């Protein structure tokens, strides 16, 4: 797994900040994508924000949890907003 080439929990990975002893990501920088359809002159609009997420591994499946600015879990939908 390399930053820029992986998606964990529907979040594109920008950087692996920390890893487990097995080499699996445990803390990542990721992108939270957002978007909507503007029925005016623009059509689809989209953007992304950098976020930090913890990654807990349940067997081979990653469980990704976004963190707020203080490092606390924050409530967002599992797959972001897009």
Residue, then its C-alpha position, 0 to 999 in steps of 0.5 A: x500500500x502506498x499513499x496516493x494509490x490506496x483507498x481505505x474506508x472510502x477515503x483516498x490516502x494521502x500519507x501514512x503517518x503511523x503503522x502497526x508492527x505488521x506494517x499496516x497503516x494505523x494513522x493516515x492523512x486522507x481526503x474527505x470528498x464532498x459534492x453536489x449538483x448545481x442545477x444552475x450554470x455549473x453542473x456537478x461541483x466537488x471538492x476535498x478536505x485533508x483529514x486525519x483518520x485512525x485505522x483499526x484492522x478487523x482481520x483484513x478489513x480496515x475500520x477508518x475513523x476520522x478525527x477532529x482537530x484535537x485528535x478525537x473521533x468525530x461523527x461522519x457518515x462511513x463513506x464521507x459525503x459523496 
